[in-house]
Amino acid sequence: MKKLFIATVLAALSLPALATTSMKATVNGMVCAFCAQGIEKRLSKMPEAKAVLVDLKRRFVVVEPNDGMKLDEKLIIAEIKDAGYDVVSVETLSKSVAEIRAETKAKK
């Protein structure tokens, strides 16, 4: 009986993790590593940002939210534009920055 109770509690605790909702922005105007570094540094300072990935070659930026926080699309666009770049589009992704980074490395 005790083993059954423990198994039931463990099964209840292993609920599926909430999907991460990151934002991906396609950005024009990034031409060098200094550009990418500037955007990453700027977005990383946002309290909502847990992780930031800038892919210079594919011209996109991904921002992953801190646990329990939501990202503000308008704020992300404003930060990128204030840094001097154009935002072409923004979409939400159900992936973390680590997952996207791993996928990018696998494609190389």
Biopython code that builds the backbone (N, CA, C, O; Angstrom):
import numpy as np
from Bio.PDB.StructureBuilder import StructureBuilder

atoms = [
    (1, "MET", "N", (0.826, -1.188, 0.000)),
    (1, "MET", "CA", (0.000, 0.000, 0.000)),
    (1, "MET", "C", (0.874, 1.257, 0.000)),
    (1, "MET", "O", (0.586, 2.226, -0.702)),
    (2, "LYS", "N", (1.941, 1.224, 0.795)),
    (2, "LYS", "CA", (2.824, 2.371, 0.887)),
    (2, "LYS", "C", (3.498, 2.649, -0.459)),
    (2, "LYS", "O", (3.643, 3.806, -0.852)),
    (3, "LYS", "N", (3.917, 1.576, -1.175)),
    (3, "LYS", "CA", (4.549, 1.728, -2.480)),
    (3, "LYS", "C", (3.570, 2.321, -3.497)),
    (3, "LYS", "O", (3.959, 3.141, -4.329)),
    (4, "LEU", "N", (2.318, 1.912, -3.429)),
    (4, "LEU", "CA", (1.303, 2.426, -4.338)),
    (4, "LEU", "C", (1.088, 3.917, -4.103)),
    (4, "LEU", "O", (0.958, 4.689, -5.053)),
    (5, "PHE", "N", (1.053, 4.315, -2.845)),
    (5, "PHE", "CA", (0.888, 5.729, -2.506)),
    (5, "PHE", "C", (2.062, 6.555, -3.041)),
    (5, "PHE", "O", (1.867, 7.617, -3.632)),
    (6, "ILE", "N", (3.267, 6.060, -2.828)),
    (6, "ILE", "CA", (4.462, 6.770, -3.296)),
    (6, "ILE", "C", (4.452, 6.872, -4.822)),
    (6, "ILE", "O", (4.779, 7.922, -5.374)),
    (7, "ALA", "N", (4.082, 5.796, -5.500)),
    (7, "ALA", "CA", (4.019, 5.806, -6.960)),
    (7, "ALA", "C", (2.975, 6.798, -7.450)),
    (7, "ALA", "O", (3.199, 7.484, -8.447)),
    (8, "THR", "N", (1.853, 6.885, -6.777)),
    (8, "THR", "CA", (0.789, 7.819, -7.153)),
    (8, "THR", "C", (1.256, 9.267, -6.977)),
    (8, "THR", "O", (1.010, 10.114, -7.836)),
    (9, "VAL", "N", (1.929, 9.542, -5.860)),
    (9, "VAL", "CA", (2.420, 10.892, -5.612)),
    (9, "VAL", "C", (3.473, 11.267, -6.648)),
    (9, "VAL", "O", (3.450, 12.379, -7.175)),
    (10, "LEU", "N", (4.381, 10.370, -6.941)),
    (10, "LEU", "CA", (5.415, 10.651, -7.939)),
    (10, "LEU", "C", (4.808, 10.881, -9.322)),
    (10, "LEU", "O", (5.271, 11.752, -10.058)),
    (11, "ALA", "N", (3.797, 10.126, -9.679)),
    (11, "ALA", "CA", (3.137, 10.306, -10.970)),
    (11, "ALA", "C", (2.453, 11.673, -11.032)),
    (11, "ALA", "O", (2.470, 12.338, -12.068)),
    (12, "ALA", "N", (1.859, 12.080, -9.927)),
    (12, "ALA", "CA", (1.192, 13.383, -9.888)),
    (12, "ALA", "C", (2.197, 14.524, -9.995)),
    (12, "ALA", "O", (1.896, 15.561, -10.586)),
    (13, "LEU", "N", (3.372, 14.343, -9.435)),
    (13, "LEU", "CA", (4.392, 15.381, -9.477)),
    (13, "LEU", "C", (5.067, 15.494, -10.840)),
    (13, "LEU", "O", (5.643, 16.534, -11.157)),
    (14, "SER", "N", (5.004, 14.467, -11.626)),
    (14, "SER", "CA", (5.666, 14.501, -12.934)),
    (14, "SER", "C", (4.718, 15.004, -14.016)),
    (14, "SER", "O", (4.568, 14.389, -15.072)),
    (15, "LEU", "N", (4.085, 16.133, -13.729)),
    (15, "LEU", "CA", (3.207, 16.763, -14.712)),
    (15, "LEU", "C", (4.064, 17.320, -15.842)),
    (15, "LEU", "O", (5.220, 17.682, -15.624)),
    (16, "PRO", "N", (3.509, 17.390, -17.038)),
    (16, "PRO", "CA", (4.296, 17.942, -18.138)),
    (16, "PRO", "C", (4.663, 19.389, -17.878)),
    (16, "PRO", "O", (3.868, 20.165, -17.347)),
    (17, "ALA", "N", (5.881, 19.737, -18.260)),
    (17, "ALA", "CA", (6.349, 21.106, -18.047)),
    (17, "ALA", "C", (5.611, 22.057, -18.983)),
    (17, "ALA", "O", (5.230, 21.685, -20.093)),
    (18, "LEU", "N", (5.417, 23.275, -18.525)),
    (18, "LEU", "CA", (4.780, 24.277, -19.363)),
    (18, "LEU", "C", (5.708, 24.618, -20.523)),
    (18, "LEU", "O", (6.922, 24.735, -20.351)),
    (19, "ALA", "N", (5.124, 24.774, -21.692)),
    (19, "ALA", "CA", (5.920, 25.104, -22.866)),
    (19, "ALA", "C", (6.448, 26.531, -22.740)),
    (19, "ALA", "O", (5.744, 27.433, -22.285)),
    (20, "THR", "N", (7.663, 26.709, -23.141)),
    (20, "THR", "CA", (8.266, 28.028, -23.156)),
    (20, "THR", "C", (7.755, 28.768, -24.385)),
    (20, "THR", "O", (7.772, 28.225, -25.489)),
    (21, "THR", "N", (7.307, 29.988, -24.203)),
    (21, "THR", "CA", (6.855, 30.795, -25.331)),
    (21, "THR", "C", (7.856, 31.912, -25.549)),
    (21, "THR", "O", (7.803, 32.959, -24.904)),
    (22, "SER", "N", (8.765, 31.662, -26.469)),
    (22, "SER", "CA", (9.782, 32.643, -26.818)),
    (22, "SER", "C", (9.285, 33.489, -27.977)),
    (22, "SER", "O", (8.339, 33.117, -28.670)),
    (23, "MET", "N", (9.929, 34.626, -28.179)),
    (23, "MET", "CA", (9.605, 35.480, -29.321)),
    (23, "MET", "C", (10.796, 35.531, -30.256)),
    (23, "MET", "O", (11.939, 35.705, -29.833)),
    (24, "LYS", "N", (10.502, 35.376, -31.540)),
    (24, "LYS", "CA", (11.530, 35.416, -32.578)),
    (24, "LYS", "C", (11.249, 36.612, -33.477)),
    (24, "LYS", "O", (10.158, 36.744, -34.031)),
    (25, "ALA", "N", (12.240, 37.474, -33.613)),
    (25, "ALA", "CA", (12.123, 38.642, -34.476)),
    (25, "ALA", "C", (13.102, 38.517, -35.632)),
    (25, "ALA", "O", (14.278, 38.216, -35.430)),
    (26, "THR", "N", (12.613, 38.749, -36.841)),
    (26, "THR", "CA", (13.485, 38.825, -38.005)),
    (26, "THR", "C", (13.942, 40.269, -38.110)),
    (26, "THR", "O", (13.128, 41.193, -38.116)),
    (27, "VAL", "N", (15.262, 40.453, -38.192)),
    (27, "VAL", "CA", (15.842, 41.794, -38.086)),
    (27, "VAL", "C", (16.714, 42.098, -39.309)),
    (27, "VAL", "O", (17.563, 41.298, -39.700)),
    (28, "ASN", "N", (16.484, 43.271, -39.900)),
    (28, "ASN", "CA", (17.338, 43.755, -40.990)),
    (28, "ASN", "C", (18.319, 44.773, -40.441)),
    (28, "ASN", "O", (18.009, 45.509, -39.505)),
    (29, "GLY", "N", (19.501, 44.809, -41.031)),
    (29, "GLY", "CA", (20.489, 45.805, -40.659)),
    (29, "GLY", "C", (21.647, 45.260, -39.844)),
    (29, "GLY", "O", (22.652, 45.947, -39.663)),
    (30, "MET", "N", (21.521, 44.032, -39.348)),
    (30, "MET", "CA", (22.644, 43.429, -38.611)),
    (30, "MET", "C", (23.662, 42.946, -39.638)),
    (30, "MET", "O", (23.352, 42.100, -40.477)),
    (31, "VAL", "N", (24.877, 43.486, -39.570)),
    (31, "VAL", "CA", (25.876, 43.109, -40.569)),
    (31, "VAL", "C", (27.164, 42.562, -39.965)),
    (31, "VAL", "O", (28.015, 42.037, -40.684)),
    (32, "CYS", "N", (27.310, 42.682, -38.646)),
    (32, "CYS", "CA", (28.561, 42.233, -38.041)),
    (32, "CYS", "C", (28.316, 41.708, -36.629)),
    (32, "CYS", "O", (27.223, 41.842, -36.079)),
    (33, "ALA", "N", (29.342, 41.117, -36.064)),
    (33, "ALA", "CA", (29.249, 40.567, -34.710)),
    (33, "ALA", "C", (28.989, 41.663, -33.676)),
    (33, "ALA", "O", (28.328, 41.419, -32.667)),
    (34, "PHE", "N", (29.502, 42.863, -33.923)),
    (34, "PHE", "CA", (29.270, 43.981, -33.010)),
    (34, "PHE", "C", (27.785, 44.331, -32.971)),
    (34, "PHE", "O", (27.250, 44.640, -31.907)),
    (35, "CYS", "N", (27.112, 44.284, -34.133)),
    (35, "CYS", "CA", (25.664, 44.528, -34.206)),
    (35, "CYS", "C", (24.918, 43.495, -33.355)),
    (35, "CYS", "O", (24.076, 43.842, -32.526)),
    (36, "ALA", "N", (25.243, 42.233, -33.578)),
    (36, "ALA", "CA", (24.581, 41.149, -32.850)),
    (36, "ALA", "C", (24.818, 41.257, -31.351)),
    (36, "ALA", "O", (23.902, 41.049, -30.555)),
    (37, "GLN", "N", (26.041, 41.580, -30.971)),
    (37, "GLN", "CA", (26.382, 41.707, -29.562)),
    (37, "GLN", "C", (25.608, 42.855, -28.909)),
    (37, "GLN", "O", (25.158, 42.736, -27.770)),
    (38, "GLY", "N", (25.459, 43.953, -29.625)),
    (38, "GLY", "CA", (24.730, 45.096, -29.090)),
    (38, "GLY", "C", (23.266, 44.778, -28.837)),
    (38, "GLY", "O", (22.715, 45.154, -27.803)),
    (39, "ILE", "N", (22.631, 44.081, -29.787)),
    (39, "ILE", "CA", (21.224, 43.697, -29.616)),
    (39, "ILE", "C", (21.091, 42.718, -28.463)),
    (39, "ILE", "O", (20.199, 42.863, -27.627)),
    (40, "GLU", "N", (21.968, 41.721, -28.409)),
    (40, "GLU", "CA", (21.907, 40.719, -27.337)),
    (40, "GLU", "C", (22.066, 41.378, -25.965)),
    (40, "GLU", "O", (21.321, 41.074, -25.033)),
    (41, "LYS", "N", (23.021, 42.265, -25.853)),
    (41, "LYS", "CA", (23.272, 42.947, -24.573)),
    (41, "LYS", "C", (22.064, 43.778, -24.154)),
    (41, "LYS", "O", (21.665, 43.774, -22.989)),
    (42, "ARG", "N", (21.499, 44.481, -25.109)),
    (42, "ARG", "CA", (20.353, 45.348, -24.829)),
    (42, "ARG", "C", (19.131, 44.542, -24.375)),
    (42, "ARG", "O", (18.485, 44.888, -23.386)),
    (43, "LEU", "N", (18.820, 43.460, -25.109)),
    (43, "LEU", "CA", (17.649, 42.647, -24.765)),
    (43, "LEU", "C", (17.865, 41.847, -23.487)),
    (43, "LEU", "O", (16.914, 41.587, -22.750)),
    (44, "SER", "N", (19.092, 41.461, -23.222)),
    (44, "SER", "CA", (19.395, 40.693, -22.005)),
    (44, "SER", "C", (19.158, 41.512, -20.734)),
    (44, "SER", "O", (18.945, 40.949, -19.660)),
    (45, "LYS", "N", (19.194, 42.830, -20.858)),
    (45, "LYS", "CA", (18.962, 43.701, -19.696)),
    (45, "LYS", "C", (17.484, 43.804, -19.319)),
    (45, "LYS", "O", (17.150, 44.283, -18.235)),
    (46, "MET", "N", (16.610, 43.359, -20.204)),
    (46, "MET", "CA", (15.179, 43.411, -19.902)),
    (46, "MET", "C", (14.871, 42.443, -18.768)),
    (46, "MET", "O", (15.328, 41.300, -18.800)),
    (47, "PRO", "N", (14.099, 42.875, -17.756)),
    (47, "PRO", "CA", (13.783, 41.991, -16.628)),
    (47, "PRO", "C", (13.025, 40.731, -17.037)),
    (47, "PRO", "O", (13.104, 39.707, -16.358)),
    (48, "GLU", "N", (12.289, 40.806, -18.150)),
    (48, "GLU", "CA", (11.497, 39.659, -18.609)),
    (48, "GLU", "C", (12.334, 38.612, -19.330)),
    (48, "GLU", "O", (11.886, 37.479, -19.510)),
    (49, "ALA", "N", (13.552, 38.979, -19.747)),
    (49, "ALA", "CA", (14.367, 38.103, -20.589)),
    (49, "ALA", "C", (15.228, 37.158, -19.760)),
    (49, "ALA", "O", (16.024, 37.582, -18.923)),
    (50, "LYS", "N", (15.046, 35.881, -20.014)),
    (50, "LYS", "CA", (15.865, 34.851, -19.378)),
    (50, "LYS", "C", (17.095, 34.566, -20.237)),
    (50, "LYS", "O", (18.209, 34.420, -19.732)),
    (51, "ALA", "N", (16.863, 34.489, -21.557)),
    (51, "ALA", "CA", (17.949, 34.196, -22.490)),
    (51, "ALA", "C", (17.669, 34.872, -23.821)),
    (51, "ALA", "O", (16.517, 35.077, -24.204)),
    (52, "VAL", "N", (18.748, 35.216, -24.519)),
    (52, "VAL", "CA", (18.647, 35.873, -25.826)),
    (52, "VAL", "C", (19.607, 35.175, -26.779)),
    (52, "VAL", "O", (20.743, 34.861, -26.423)),
    (53, "LEU", "N", (19.134, 34.942, -27.984)),
    (53, "LEU", "CA", (19.954, 34.358, -29.044)),
    (53, "LEU", "C", (19.871, 35.269, -30.258)),
    (53, "LEU", "O", (18.778, 35.605, -30.714)),
    (54, "VAL", "N", (21.011, 35.665, -30.775)),
    (54, "VAL", "CA", (21.063, 36.464, -32.000)),
    (54, "VAL", "C", (21.800, 35.643, -33.049)),
    (54, "VAL", "O", (22.958, 35.270, -32.860)),
    (55, "ASP", "N", (21.120, 35.365, -34.154)),
    (55, "ASP", "CA", (21.721, 34.620, -35.255)),
    (55, "ASP", "C", (21.970, 35.605, -36.389)),
    (55, "ASP", "O", (21.056, 35.954, -37.137)),
    (56, "LEU", "N", (23.199, 36.040, -36.505)),
    (56, "LEU", "CA", (23.594, 37.050, -37.486)),
    (56, "LEU", "C", (23.410, 36.535, -38.914)),
    (56, "LEU", "O", (22.947, 37.268, -39.788)),
    (57, "LYS", "N", (23.766, 35.296, -39.142)),
    (57, "LYS", "CA", (23.698, 34.720, -40.490)),
    (57, "LYS", "C", (22.250, 34.622, -40.988)),
    (57, "LYS", "O", (21.967, 34.916, -42.149)),
    (58, "ARG", "N", (21.348, 34.210, -40.110)),
    (58, "ARG", "CA", (19.940, 34.033, -40.506)),
    (58, "ARG", "C", (19.073, 35.256, -40.177)),
    (58, "ARG", "O", (17.869, 35.260, -40.437)),
    (59, "ARG", "N", (19.700, 36.297, -39.602)),
    (59, "ARG", "CA", (19.055, 37.575, -39.305)),
    (59, "ARG", "C", (17.848, 37.457, -38.379)),
    (59, "ARG", "O", (16.801, 38.048, -38.641)),
    (60, "PHE", "N", (17.997, 36.685, -37.284)),
    (60, "PHE", "CA", (16.904, 36.643, -36.328)),
    (60, "PHE", "C", (17.407, 36.762, -34.900)),
    (60, "PHE", "O", (18.571, 36.502, -34.593)),
    (61, "VAL", "N", (16.482, 37.164, -34.041)),
    (61, "VAL", "CA", (16.734, 37.320, -32.611)),
    (61, "VAL", "C", (15.632, 36.553, -31.880)),
    (61, "VAL", "O", (14.452, 36.693, -32.204)),
    (62, "VAL", "N", (16.019, 35.748, -30.899)),
    (62, "VAL", "CA", (15.040, 35.026, -30.093)),
    (62, "VAL", "C", (15.216, 35.443, -28.637)),
    (62, "VAL", "O", (16.330, 35.480, -28.115)),
    (63, "VAL", "N", (14.095, 35.756, -27.995)),
    (63, "VAL", "CA", (14.104, 36.123, -26.586)),
    (63, "VAL", "C", (13.231, 35.120, -25.841)),
    (63, "VAL", "O", (12.074, 34.898, -26.196)),
    (64, "GLU", "N", (13.808, 34.519, -24.802)),
    (64, "GLU", "CA", (13.082, 33.561, -23.958)),
    (64, "GLU", "C", (12.717, 34.255, -22.646)),
    (64, "GLU", "O", (13.558, 34.921, -22.042)),
    (65, "PRO", "N", (11.469, 34.103, -22.203)),
    (65, "PRO", "CA", (11.057, 34.794, -20.974)),
    (65, "PRO", "C", (11.544, 34.105, -19.708)),
    (65, "PRO", "O", (11.759, 32.893, -19.677)),
    (66, "ASN", "N", (11.711, 34.906, -18.675)),
    (66, "ASN", "CA", (11.974, 34.355, -17.343)),
    (66, "ASN", "C", (10.764, 33.557, -16.899)),
    (66, "ASN", "O", (9.650, 33.808, -17.359)),
    (67, "ASP", "N", (10.971, 32.602, -16.014)),
    (67, "ASP", "CA", (9.882, 31.774, -15.517)),
    (67, "ASP", "C", (8.775, 32.644, -14.933)),
    (67, "ASP", "O", (9.027, 33.531, -14.118)),
    (68, "GLY", "N", (7.546, 32.374, -15.364)),
    (68, "GLY", "CA", (6.387, 33.087, -14.844)),
    (68, "GLY", "C", (6.183, 34.472, -15.428)),
    (68, "GLY", "O", (5.286, 35.191, -14.989)),
    (69, "MET", "N", (6.986, 34.865, -16.402)),
    (69, "MET", "CA", (6.863, 36.192, -16.993)),
    (69, "MET", "C", (6.458, 36.084, -18.461)),
    (69, "MET", "O", (6.691, 35.068, -19.116)),
    (70, "LYS", "N", (5.852, 37.147, -18.954)),
    (70, "LYS", "CA", (5.478, 37.229, -20.365)),
    (70, "LYS", "C", (6.332, 38.291, -21.038)),
    (70, "LYS", "O", (6.720, 39.285, -20.425)),
    (71, "LEU", "N", (6.612, 38.060, -22.298)),
    (71, "LEU", "CA", (7.367, 39.028, -23.081)),
    (71, "LEU", "C", (6.400, 40.007, -23.737)),
    (71, "LEU", "O", (5.300, 39.634, -24.145)),
    (72, "ASP", "N", (6.819, 41.248, -23.829)),
    (72, "ASP", "CA", (6.039, 42.287, -24.483)),
    (72, "ASP", "C", (6.614, 42.508, -25.875)),
    (72, "ASP", "O", (7.713, 43.040, -26.028)),
    (73, "GLU", "N", (5.861, 42.095, -26.881)),
    (73, "GLU", "CA", (6.320, 42.194, -28.268)),
    (73, "GLU", "C", (6.685, 43.632, -28.635)),
    (73, "GLU", "O", (7.703, 43.866, -29.287)),
    (74, "LYS", "N", (5.867, 44.588, -28.225)),
    (74, "LYS", "CA", (6.121, 45.997, -28.556)),
    (74, "LYS", "C", (7.416, 46.494, -27.924)),
    (74, "LYS", "O", (8.144, 47.284, -28.525)),
    (75, "LEU", "N", (7.701, 46.028, -26.710)),
    (75, "LEU", "CA", (8.932, 46.434, -26.026)),
    (75, "LEU", "C", (10.161, 45.848, -26.722)),
    (75, "LEU", "O", (11.177, 46.527, -26.866)),
    (76, "ILE", "N", (10.069, 44.615, -27.145)),
    (76, "ILE", "CA", (11.185, 43.975, -27.864)),
    (76, "ILE", "C", (11.448, 44.710, -29.179)),
    (76, "ILE", "O", (12.594, 45.008, -29.516)),
    (77, "ILE", "N", (10.374, 44.999, -29.917)),
    (77, "ILE", "CA", (10.520, 45.732, -31.178)),
    (77, "ILE", "C", (11.147, 47.101, -30.924)),
    (77, "ILE", "O", (12.043, 47.525, -31.653)),
    (78, "ALA", "N", (10.673, 47.786, -29.891)),
    (78, "ALA", "CA", (11.197, 49.120, -29.570)),
    (78, "ALA", "C", (12.685, 49.068, -29.231)),
    (78, "ALA", "O", (13.448, 49.930, -29.668)),
    (79, "GLU", "N", (13.102, 48.069, -28.459)),
    (79, "GLU", "CA", (14.519, 47.935, -28.093)),
    (79, "GLU", "C", (15.389, 47.710, -29.326)),
    (79, "GLU", "O", (16.464, 48.296, -29.448)),
    (80, "ILE", "N", (14.923, 46.868, -30.230)),
    (80, "ILE", "CA", (15.702, 46.582, -31.448)),
    (80, "ILE", "C", (15.750, 47.814, -32.342)),
    (80, "ILE", "O", (16.800, 48.142, -32.894)),
    (81, "LYS", "N", (14.621, 48.496, -32.486)),
    (81, "LYS", "CA", (14.586, 49.708, -33.315)),
    (81, "LYS", "C", (15.423, 50.825, -32.702)),
    (81, "LYS", "O", (16.110, 51.551, -33.420)),
    (82, "ASP", "N", (15.370, 50.964, -31.378)),
    (82, "ASP", "CA", (16.183, 51.985, -30.698)),
    (82, "ASP", "C", (17.674, 51.721, -30.877)),
    (82, "ASP", "O", (18.485, 52.645, -30.833)),
    (83, "ALA", "N", (18.025, 50.460, -31.079)),
    (83, "ALA", "CA", (19.429, 50.100, -31.316)),
    (83, "ALA", "C", (19.840, 50.389, -32.765)),
    (83, "ALA", "O", (21.017, 50.294, -33.111)),
    (84, "GLY", "N", (18.852, 50.746, -33.615)),
    (84, "GLY", "CA", (19.162, 51.135, -34.981)),
    (84, "GLY", "C", (18.875, 50.101, -36.053)),
    (84, "GLY", "O", (19.413, 50.192, -37.157)),
    (85, "TYR", "N", (18.033, 49.115, -35.748)),
    (85, "TYR", "CA", (17.766, 48.044, -36.699)),
    (85, "TYR", "C", (16.276, 47.979, -37.017)),
    (85, "TYR", "O", (15.450, 48.481, -36.255)),
    (86, "ASP", "N", (15.939, 47.361, -38.143)),
    (86, "ASP", "CA", (14.555, 47.222, -38.564)),
    (86, "ASP", "C", (14.026, 45.837, -38.218)),
    (86, "ASP", "O", (14.683, 44.830, -38.479)),
    (87, "VAL", "N", (12.841, 45.794, -37.631)),
    (87, "VAL", "CA", (12.182, 44.523, -37.326)),
    (87, "VAL", "C", (11.209, 44.236, -38.458)),
    (87, "VAL", "O", (10.270, 44.998, -38.688)),
    (88, "VAL", "N", (11.436, 43.132, -39.163)),
    (88, "VAL", "CA", (10.609, 42.753, -40.296)),
    (88, "VAL", "C", (9.355, 42.019, -39.834)),
    (88, "VAL", "O", (8.255, 42.285, -40.317)),
    (89, "SER", "N", (9.530, 41.096, -38.897)),
    (89, "SER", "CA", (8.401, 40.320, -38.383)),
    (89, "SER", "C", (8.728, 39.779, -37.001)),
    (89, "SER", "O", (9.891, 39.677, -36.611)),
    (90, "VAL", "N", (7.661, 39.431, -36.262)),
    (90, "VAL", "CA", (7.805, 38.824, -34.938)),
    (90, "VAL", "C", (6.833, 37.653, -34.864)),
    (90, "VAL", "O", (5.683, 37.751, -35.292)),
    (91, "GLU", "N", (7.317, 36.549, -34.315)),
    (91, "GLU", "CA", (6.460, 35.372, -34.129)),
    (91, "GLU", "C", (6.767, 34.738, -32.783)),
    (91, "GLU", "O", (7.849, 34.930, -32.226)),
    (92, "THR", "N", (5.811, 33.986, -32.267)),
    (92, "THR", "CA", (6.044, 33.267, -31.017)),
    (92, "THR", "C", (6.441, 31.835, -31.335)),
    (92, "THR", "O", (5.974, 31.238, -32.305)),
    (93, "LEU", "N", (7.303, 31.311, -30.504)),
    (93, "LEU", "CA", (7.787, 29.934, -30.645)),
    (93, "LEU", "C", (7.569, 29.194, -29.338)),
    (93, "LEU", "O", (7.648, 29.788, -28.262)),
    (94, "SER", "N", (7.300, 27.923, -29.425)),
    (94, "SER", "CA", (7.149, 27.090, -28.229)),
    (94, "SER", "C", (8.443, 26.350, -27.940)),
    (94, "SER", "O", (8.443, 25.148, -27.674)),
    (95, "LYS", "N", (9.551, 27.089, -27.995)),
    (95, "LYS", "CA", (10.866, 26.509, -27.765)),
    (95, "LYS", "C", (11.699, 27.457, -26.931)),
    (95, "LYS", "O", (11.473, 28.667, -26.917)),
    (96, "SER", "N", (12.661, 26.887, -26.240)),
    (96, "SER", "CA", (13.599, 27.701, -25.465)),
    (96, "SER", "C", (14.770, 28.106, -26.356)),
    (96, "SER", "O", (14.958, 27.553, -27.439)),
    (97, "VAL", "N", (15.541, 29.061, -25.897)),
    (97, "VAL", "CA", (16.741, 29.482, -26.620)),
    (97, "VAL", "C", (17.701, 28.302, -26.753)),
    (97, "VAL", "O", (18.322, 28.129, -27.801)),
    (98, "ALA", "N", (17.828, 27.497, -25.713)),
    (98, "ALA", "CA", (18.724, 26.332, -25.760)),
    (98, "ALA", "C", (18.297, 25.354, -26.852)),
    (98, "ALA", "O", (19.145, 24.811, -27.558)),
    (99, "GLU", "N", (16.993, 25.125, -26.997)),
    (99, "GLU", "CA", (16.497, 24.220, -28.039)),
    (99, "GLU", "C", (16.780, 24.779, -29.433)),
    (99, "GLU", "O", (17.183, 24.044, -30.335)),
    (100, "ILE", "N", (16.569, 26.074, -29.600)),
    (100, "ILE", "CA", (16.817, 26.701, -30.900)),
    (100, "ILE", "C", (18.304, 26.686, -31.225)),
    (100, "ILE", "O", (18.695, 26.430, -32.364)),
    (101, "ARG", "N", (19.133, 26.960, -30.220)),
    (101, "ARG", "CA", (20.591, 26.926, -30.408)),
    (101, "ARG", "C", (21.033, 25.517, -30.833)),
    (101, "ARG", "O", (21.873, 25.377, -31.722)),
    (102, "ALA", "N", (20.475, 24.479, -30.205)),
    (102, "ALA", "CA", (20.827, 23.100, -30.535)),
    (102, "ALA", "C", (20.389, 22.757, -31.959)),
    (102, "ALA", "O", (21.123, 22.089, -32.687)),
    (103, "GLU", "N", (19.212, 23.205, -32.355)),
    (103, "GLU", "CA", (18.730, 22.959, -33.715)),
    (103, "GLU", "C", (19.626, 23.647, -34.734)),
    (103, "GLU", "O", (19.930, 23.079, -35.783)),
    (104, "THR", "N", (20.046, 24.864, -34.428)),
    (104, "THR", "CA", (20.913, 25.626, -35.325)),
    (104, "THR", "C", (22.248, 24.920, -35.512)),
    (104, "THR", "O", (22.764, 24.842, -36.627)),
    (105, "LYS", "N", (22.811, 24.404, -34.412)),
    (105, "LYS", "CA", (24.089, 23.681, -34.500)),
    (105, "LYS", "C", (23.939, 22.393, -35.290)),
    (105, "LYS", "O", (24.848, 22.004, -36.024)),
    (106, "ALA", "N", (22.794, 21.725, -35.146)),
    (106, "ALA", "CA", (22.567, 20.459, -35.855)),
    (106, "ALA", "C", (22.474, 20.676, -37.361)),
    (106, "ALA", "O", (22.820, 19.788, -38.140)),
    (107, "LYS", "N", (22.005, 21.858, -37.773)),
    (107, "LYS", "CA", (21.856, 22.155, -39.198)),
    (107, "LYS", "C", (23.189, 22.475, -39.864)),
    (107, "LYS", "O", (23.288, 22.410, -41.089)),
    (108, "LYS", "N", (24.199, 22.815, -39.100)),
    (108, "LYS", "CA", (25.501, 23.188, -39.673)),
    (108, "LYS", "C", (26.268, 22.014, -40.160)),
    (108, "LYS", "O", (27.380, 22.170, -40.666)),
]
sb = StructureBuilder()
sb.init_structure("model")
sb.init_model(0)
sb.init_chain("A")
sb.init_seg("    ")
for serial, (resi, resn, name, xyz) in enumerate(atoms, 1):
    if name == "N":
        sb.init_residue(resn, " ", resi, " ")
    sb.init_atom(name, np.array(xyz, "f"), 0.0, 1.0, " ", f" {name:<3s}", serial, name[0])
structure = sb.get_structure()
